[in-house]
Amino acid sequence: MYTDPFAHLVKMKEYRNVDQKILEKLPERPKRSHKGMFGKALCMAGSVNMAGAAYLCAGAVYRSGAGLVRILTPEENRVILQTLLPEAVMTTFEQDEREALDNILEEALSWATVAAIGPGLGRKPWAYHMMKLTLQKFHGPLVIDADALNILSEHMEWLEQHEGDVILTPHVGEFSRLTGVESREISKDISGWAAAFAREHHCICILKDAPSAAALPDGTCYVNTTGNSGMSTGGSGDVLTGILTGLLAQKVDPSDAALLGMWLHGRAGDLAMEQEGVYGLLARHLLEYLPGAMKKA
């Protein structure tokens, strides 16, 4: 069960709203530039039959401005992802070759300036190994989502031992597994639980709900003002992970990246809903409308 040190933060009364002013944190794009100036992002995502999650995550990294994106995924996904996202660098591995995976993963982590792990990853033994090694070896900004959160829930000591900035993006069910708190209790106070978790574990926690809340390591909590129910669809969270990673790749401060990424994600959803409707909105639409969401005027 969740520990008590920050129980006073639960049902918190004080939080701040994230609104359009957060766009001030969007990094300037110099006219004279090259791809190396905007970061190298590694997306450890996808498993057999889950290539779409890797595509949505990596696509969002690119659409939010990163210079180079590399996808680390099983060999079965190579053709699919090269077709869907030819801009990405592909690094694949055979699932049953552990020693080769170690070498591939360490090389990929040494290449990256930022990383994301989890979308569509699954919970095979290699995914556990990848998660553990990433937390041990990678010290740049890291976004943890989806299956990586479920793996982490069984090994919270890996998070405590990790050195580096980390953003966790659980929905209520994943947060329940991370903390041992029942989902209905979490839903009563999204901001309070996010703040308690972030402060206890010295991380940034974006607890996804309607609305979502982002809490910083000092327990300060922000509630989002964008988003709609049309975004309650498969793959939406993968896009958020990609947006966060793309902003981090451009050296946006992790706290600012969390707030800006959360707002942009919801704003892209609002723009998409205006055209696609609340019922027909798909995660891929968020990629299409993200550039519009990033316009400052």
Rosetta blueprint (number, residue, H / E / L):
1 M L
2 Y L
3 T L
4 D L
5 P L
6 F L
7 A H
8 H H
9 L H
10 V L
11 K L
12 M L
13 K L
14 E L
15 Y L
16 R E
17 N E
18 V E
19 D L
20 Q H
21 K H
22 I H
23 L H
24 E H
25 K H
26 L L
27 P L
28 E L
29 R L
30 P L
31 K L
32 R L
33 S L
34 H L
35 K H
36 G H
37 M H
38 F H
39 G L
40 K E
41 A E
42 L E
43 C E
44 M E
45 A L
46 G L
47 S L
48 V L
49 N L
50 M L
51 A H
52 G H
53 A H
54 A H
55 Y H
56 L H
57 C H
58 A H
59 G H
60 A H
61 V H
62 Y H
63 R H
64 S L
65 G L
66 A L
67 G L
68 L E
69 V E
70 R E
71 I E
72 L E
73 T E
74 P E
75 E H
76 E H
77 N H
78 R H
79 V H
80 I H
81 L H
82 Q H
83 T H
84 L H
85 L L
86 P L
87 E L
88 A L
89 V E
90 M E
91 T E
92 T E
93 F E
94 E L
95 Q L
96 D L
97 E L
98 R H
99 E H
100 A H
101 L H
102 D H
103 N H
104 I H
105 L H
106 E H
107 E H
108 A H
109 L H
110 S H
111 W H
112 A L
113 T L
114 V E
115 A E
116 A E
117 I E
118 G L
119 P L
120 G L
121 L L
122 G L
123 R L
124 K L
125 P H
126 W H
127 A H
128 Y H
129 H H
130 M H
131 M H
132 K H
133 L H
134 T H
135 L H
136 Q H
137 K H
138 F L
139 H L
140 G L
141 P L
142 L E
143 V E
144 I E
145 D L
146 A L
147 D H
148 A H
149 L H
150 N H
151 I H
152 L H
153 S L
154 E L
155 H L
156 M H
157 E H
158 W H
159 L H
160 E H
161 Q H
162 H L
163 E L
164 G L
165 D L
166 V E
167 I E
168 L E
169 T L
170 P L
171 H E
172 V H
173 G H
174 E H
175 F H
176 S H
177 R H
178 L H
179 T H
180 G L
181 V L
182 E L
183 S H
184 R H
185 E H
186 I H
187 S H
188 K L
189 D L
190 I H
191 S H
192 G H
193 W H
194 A H
195 A H
196 A H
197 F H
198 A H
199 R H
200 E H
201 H H
202 H L
203 C L
204 I E
205 C E
206 I E
207 L E
208 K E
209 D L
210 A L
211 P L
212 S L
213 A E
214 A E
215 A E
216 L L
217 P L
218 D L
219 G L
220 T L
221 C E
222 Y E
223 V E
224 N E
225 T L
226 T L
227 G L
228 N L
229 S H
230 G H
231 M H
232 S L
233 T L
234 G L
235 G L
236 S H
237 G H
238 D H
239 V H
240 L H
241 T H
242 G H
243 I H
244 L H
245 T H
246 G H
247 L H
248 L H
249 A H
250 Q L
251 K L
252 V L
253 D L
254 P H
255 S H
256 D H
257 A H
258 A H
259 L H
260 L H
261 G H
262 M H
263 W H
264 L H
265 H H
266 G H
267 R H
268 A H
269 G H
270 D H
271 L H
272 A H
273 M H
274 E H
275 Q H
276 E H
277 G H
278 V H
279 Y H
280 G H
281 L L
282 L L
283 A H
284 R H
285 H H
286 L H
287 L H
288 E H
289 Y H
290 L H
291 P H
292 G H
293 A H
294 M L
295 K L
296 K L
297 A L
